[in-house]
Amino acid sequence: MNSLKTIVVIPARIGSSRLPNKVLADINGHPMIWHVYQRCLQSSKVDEVHIATDSETVVAAVQSWGGKVWMTNSNCASGTERIVAILDQLDADIIVNVQGDQPLINPEIIDQLIEVFEKTEPLPDIVTPACAIQDEKIFDPNLVKITRRHDGYALYFSRHPIPYIRDIKTEDWPKKTTFWGHVGIYGYRRQVLEEYHSLPQSPLEESEKLEQLRFLQAGKSILTFVTENYPISVDTIADLEKVRQFFI
């Protein structure tokens, strides 16, 4: 397959409910979003990196270091919807959504994701990483779980542990089977994002608050690949302090 032009977009919503203004939180003298941006630039397969935000403060911060940033409506319900809002400005075959709260994301995982697109025929609608989890993290609703087909395509995503293991105490579940955690970056085939607003509303997305379920329930294919690169997402003050320790 010919090389696919790829743009990373980092949605940066300012009003996080658990940790407001977290994308601007200071980490070693720079805002969190700066670290995410710089790591995305280190990907060898990415052509451009953009930030999409609903905050003039974030716009000013990104412009101060010469980054590419777009102002979007604060009513965007998800990171993907924020990307769709600027889609006309993105000249790319593949758009990669990297969350703005992953300042330690490894550029290699972005390269891995793009390589999956390059090697897969026909081109998947969406590609996203999965990581094996074997401990109490399977019960953490902030860590999204995936069930997968034999060929790696996703069957379902949930904040609840899946699969349910019958006749076994829950504390023994991690010993019984491999649970797959979702690493929160997505690569989208451009056409899928162009169709976004025509996709039917998803009761599953509304219930779980997981944007990928809109695509899955509409019949779009989501191909997963296994990685050991699991970036720390900053959801709480404790997560932020943990990340800051990496820079000491």
C-alpha positions in Angstrom: 0.0 0.0 0.0 1.2 3.5 -0.8 2.1 5.8 2.1 -0.9 7.2 3.9 -0.7 10.9 4.8 -1.4 11.1 8.5 -2.3 14.0 10.8 -2.5 13.8 14.6 -5.2 15.9 16.2 -5.1 16.4 20.0 -8.5 17.4 21.3 -8.0 19.7 24.3 -11.2 20.4 26.2 -10.6 22.8 29.0 -13.6 21.8 31.2 -12.7 18.3 32.4 -15.1 17.4 35.1 -12.5 15.4 37.2 -9.6 17.8 36.8 -10.5 21.2 35.3 -7.9 22.9 33.2 -5.7 19.8 33.3 -4.4 20.2 29.7 -2.7 23.4 31.0 -1.4 21.8 34.2 2.3 22.5 34.7 4.7 19.6 34.2 8.4 20.5 34.4 7.8 24.1 33.3 5.5 23.3 30.4 1.7 22.8 30.2 0.6 19.1 29.8 -0.6 19.7 26.2 2.9 20.8 25.2 4.3 17.5 26.3 1.6 15.6 24.3 2.3 17.7 21.3 6.1 17.2 21.4 5.8 13.5 21.7 3.4 13.3 18.8 5.9 15.2 16.7 8.5 12.5 17.4 6.4 9.9 15.5 8.3 9.0 12.4 5.1 8.4 10.4 3.1 11.5 11.3 3.1 14.4 8.8 1.5 17.1 11.0 0.3 17.6 14.5 -2.7 19.9 15.3 -4.6 20.8 18.5 -8.4 21.4 18.6 -9.7 23.2 21.6 -12.6 25.2 23.1 -10.4 27.5 25.0 -8.8 30.8 24.0 -6.2 30.3 26.8 -5.1 27.0 25.2 -5.0 28.7 21.8 -2.7 31.4 23.1 -0.5 28.8 24.9 -0.1 26.7 21.7 0.5 29.7 19.5 3.3 30.8 22.0 5.4 27.8 21.0 4.4 27.9 17.3 2.0 25.0 17.4 -1.0 24.5 15.0 -4.2 25.0 16.9 -7.9 25.4 16.0 -10.7 26.9 18.0 -13.8 24.7 18.2 -17.3 25.0 19.7 -17.5 24.2 23.4 -20.6 22.1 22.6 -18.6 19.3 21.0 -19.6 16.2 22.9 -16.4 14.2 22.4 -12.9 14.5 21.1 -13.9 12.9 17.9 -16.7 15.4 17.4 -14.1 18.2 17.9 -11.9 16.7 15.2 -14.9 16.4 12.8 -15.5 20.2 13.4 -12.1 21.0 11.7 -12.0 18.1 9.2 -12.2 20.5 6.2 -8.9 21.9 7.4 -7.1 18.5 7.5 -5.6 17.2 4.3 -4.9 13.6 5.3 -5.9 10.0 4.6 -5.7 9.0 8.2 -6.5 11.2 11.2 -5.1 10.0 14.6 -6.9 11.2 17.8 -4.4 11.4 20.7 -5.9 12.5 24.0 -4.6 15.7 25.5 -4.1 14.1 28.9 -1.3 11.6 27.9 1.9 13.6 28.4 4.0 10.4 28.4 2.6 8.8 25.3 5.3 6.9 23.4 5.6 8.0 19.8 6.2 4.3 18.9 2.6 3.5 19.6 1.5 6.1 17.0 3.8 4.6 14.5 2.5 1.1 15.3 -1.1 2.3 14.7 -0.2 3.8 11.3 1.7 0.6 10.3 -1.5 -1.4 10.9 -3.4 0.8 8.4 -0.5 0.4 5.9 -0.5 -3.4 6.2 -4.3 -4.1 6.3 -6.5 -4.6 3.2 -9.2 -3.5 2.9 -8.4 -0.4 5.0 -10.1 -0.6 8.4 -12.5 2.1 9.4 -10.7 2.7 12.8 -7.6 1.3 14.4 -6.9 1.4 18.1 -4.5 -0.3 20.6 -5.2 -2.9 23.2 -3.1 -3.9 26.2 -3.3 -7.0 28.3 -4.4 -6.3 32.0 -4.2 -9.0 34.6 -4.8 -7.3 38.0 -7.4 -5.3 39.8 -7.3 -2.6 37.0 -10.0 -4.7 35.3 -12.5 -3.3 37.8 -11.5 0.4 37.2 -14.2 2.1 35.2 -11.6 4.7 34.0 -9.8 1.8 32.2 -12.0 0.8 29.3 -12.1 -2.9 28.5 -12.3 -4.5 25.0 -13.5 -7.9 23.8 -12.0 -8.9 20.5 -12.7 -11.2 17.6 -10.0 -13.8 16.7 -8.8 -11.5 13.9 -8.4 -8.6 16.3 -11.5 -6.6 15.4 -13.4 -5.3 18.4 -16.6 -6.8 19.5 -17.4 -4.4 22.3 -15.9 -1.8 24.6 -17.0 -1.3 28.2 -16.1 0.4 31.5 -17.3 -2.8 33.2 -15.0 -5.9 33.1 -15.8 -8.0 30.1 -16.2 -10.9 29.7 -18.2 -11.8 32.8 -16.8 -15.0 34.2 -19.5 -17.2 35.7 -19.1 -19.4 38.7 -15.8 -17.8 39.8 -15.2 -15.2 42.5 -14.5 -11.8 40.9 -11.1 -11.6 42.6 -10.0 -14.7 40.7 -11.2 -13.4 37.3 -7.7 -12.0 36.2 -6.3 -15.6 36.7 -8.9 -17.1 34.5 -8.6 -15.2 31.3 -6.8 -12.3 29.6 -8.6 -9.0 29.9 -7.8 -6.4 27.3 -7.6 -2.7 28.2 -8.1 0.0 25.7 -5.3 2.5 25.0 -7.1 5.7 24.3 -5.8 6.7 20.9 -7.7 6.1 17.6 -6.8 6.3 14.0 -9.6 7.1 11.6 -10.0 6.6 7.9 -11.0 10.0 6.7 -14.2 8.9 5.1 -15.5 7.5 8.4 -15.1 11.0 10.0 -16.9 12.5 7.0 -19.9 10.2 7.8 -19.8 11.0 11.5 -22.9 13.3 11.6 -24.9 10.8 9.6 -24.4 8.0 12.0 -27.4 7.2 14.2 -27.4 8.2 17.8 -26.0 5.3 20.0 -27.7 4.3 23.2 -24.6 2.3 24.0 -22.4 5.4 23.6 -24.8 7.3 25.9 -24.8 4.6 28.5 -21.1 3.9 28.7 -19.9 7.5 27.7 -17.6 5.9 25.2 -17.5 7.6 21.8 -16.2 4.5 19.9 -19.5 2.7 20.6 -21.3 5.1 18.2 -19.1 3.7 15.4 -19.4 0.1 16.5 -23.1 0.2 16.9 -23.4 1.7 13.4 -21.5 -1.2 11.9 -18.1 0.4 11.5 -15.0 -1.8 11.9 -12.6 -1.2 14.7 -9.3 -3.1 14.3 -7.3 -3.5 17.5 -3.6 -4.3 17.8 -1.7 -5.5 20.9 0.8 -3.2 22.4 2.8 -3.1 25.7 3.0 0.7 25.5 0.3 1.8 27.9 0.5 5.6 28.5 -0.6 7.1 31.8 -3.7 9.2 31.4 -4.1 12.1 33.8 -7.6 11.9 35.3 -6.9 13.0 38.9 -4.4 15.1 41.0 -2.8 11.8 42.0 -2.2 10.9 38.3 -0.7 14.4 37.7 1.7 14.0 40.6 2.7 10.5 39.3 3.5 12.0 35.9 5.5 14.9 37.4 7.8 12.3 39.1 9.0 11.2 35.7 10.6 14.6 35.2 12.5 14.8 38.5 
